[in-house]
Amino acid sequence: MEHPDEVFAQMSKEEPNTNLKQAQDAENAADFFSAAHYYKKALELARDSGDSQTVIFCKNKVVEMNQKSKEVFKELNVEQEVPNEEINKVVYSILEGDLEIVLKKIGSHPFLFPKMQQVEESAKKSVPISYQIASLSAISPGGHLVKGGSDGNYSWAMQMYGMQQGFINEFYLRRIFIGLATKGFSEESLLIYLRSKGIFPENNLGVIAIGVSRYFVQDYVSALHILTPQFENVFLFISERLGIDIVALNRGKEVSTQLKTLSAEHLGSETFQSKWGRDFCEQIKFVLFEPLGYMLRHKIAHGQITKEECTPQMANLILYFYLVLAARIGTKEQQQKISKINL
């Protein structure tokens, strides 16, 4: 990469770039938050003008400034009193009954997923000024700009969604999965339950069984790497049974087809949400794909997930997704008659 002075010199000859000068001044003043903002603006101008040299310079500066600004930027902390008595009432009510009944309750209970409309309405009323005027609150741990972070309102809505999902993970799902131990919840009993529904293909169940086995020996790294992509595949398989077109036409001179790869766009579409419900689709999207969410699918597929992220809570969440599929579809006898889901 060329020396910054050379880049500034070239920019001054071709076209004055106020943002680049402001970025340098802010960096020199150790105002890394503002510097990242101005370097991002300069990056956009350079990209639009086709100035590849400045693009390389500015995108590296954006990452550098974001990394430095994170050291001094205090993330928003929301303190709230945890209503343990109310939470325990919900948890205890879910855990009443035999194991099969409990697993079905888990997969269908309305308290175990955020309500997207409520999140959006609440976010509109409470968006902080910092989210309205700055986009740099949405950066990855490595300092990279996150897709969607330039929209302060959307970024704040995802922040609030993450708070709700985190609350569900910690105060509902964690307690429920701990309580399942008293119900005979085991590798064998879980697989018997999933197989009894008749909706999971045997070839997938063979692999899912390995992931479940790793979960019960607390090998959450292996469990997540197995169960996450398998969920994606069975979700598409069942979606096809519900009448959703999951075949993609490849581009090229020769006509060929393949199964679609599940994406955030699919989960946000009317086609999927009309069958599965908006809230479940949004929850899958946040956990697997959303750049401002957990993004498990991307991280696992590209080897970017860390050991610290492979927690019992994340593994519980993926198992919860399987339980939702099992609860919403029904029994083996209903498999051939699938036309809609009991939302």
Secondary structure, DSSP 8 states (H G I E B T S, - for coil): ---HHHHHHHHHHH---HHHHHHHHHHHTT-HHHHHHHHHHHHHHHHHHT-HHHHHHHHHHHHHHHHHHHTT-----------HHHHHHHHHHHT-S-HHHHHHHHHH-GGGS--HHHHHHHHHHH--HHHHH-STT-B-TTS-B-TTTT-HHHHHHHHHHHHHHHHIIIIIIHHHHHHHGGGT--HHHHHHHHHHTS-S-HHHHHHHHHHHHHHHTT-HHHHHHHHHHHHHHHHHHHHHHTT---EEE--SSS--EEE----HHHHTSHHHHHHH-HHHHHHHHHHHT-TTS--HHHHHHTT---GGG--HHHHHHHHHHHHHHHHHH--GGGGGG-S----
